[in-house]
Amino acid sequence: QVQLGESGGGSVQAGDSLRLSCAASGRTVSTLTMGWFRQAPGNERAFVTGMTRSGGSTNYADSVKGRFTISRDNAKNTVYLQMNSLKPEDTAVYYCAAATAAYGIPTMAQVYDYWGQGTQVTVSS
């Protein structure tokens, strides 16, 4: 069983930065495909970024490329999402997710086995 806990959300102005953290327990993140998703009111949960088990490959949604960066600290068993140049359209609940047997970096939410509780990010103009 894997438990995931996000933190770091908040309310910021457009152009600001935030760093979200996802602390994992029950399994090391280096054995998991990790992803970040977000869900705005009335919308489906959407892929933001992901990282392979090896950490050697990442993938980003077009809407966040060049602004968001996924990283991890194996010693802390934590995955991060650095978000720069935030826009109002980035407003959503952000979820950390883990897949135990994925190939590559799945962008479909149903592939992921474990989810955090989510953290709210609100960007005002």
C-alpha positions, 0 to 999 in steps of 0.5 A: 500500500502506498500513501501520498500526501501533497502540500504546498498549495495556496493563493498567489498572483499571476506570475508568482511561483509555488512548489508542491510536494508529494511525500510518499510512504509504503514504497520508495518513489524510485520504484513508482511512476509518479505523476501530477494531475489537476482538476478545475471545477467542472473539468475532468482530472488532467495530466500535468507532468510525470516521471519514470521510475528511473527518474531519467524521463519526464513528460509535460502537458503542453500548457505547462511546458517551460513553466513547470518542473517535476523532480524528486528527492529519493532520500526524502521519498518525495516528489516535487512540482515547481510551478513558475509564471503561474497563470489564472488558468492554472487554478485547480486542485493538484493531485499527486499519483503513483503507478506501480506497473506502468510503462512509460509515463501514462497520461490517463488518470485511470492507469495510476493506482494511488492518489493523494488527497489534493492541494488547492492552487489558486492564481488570481490576475 
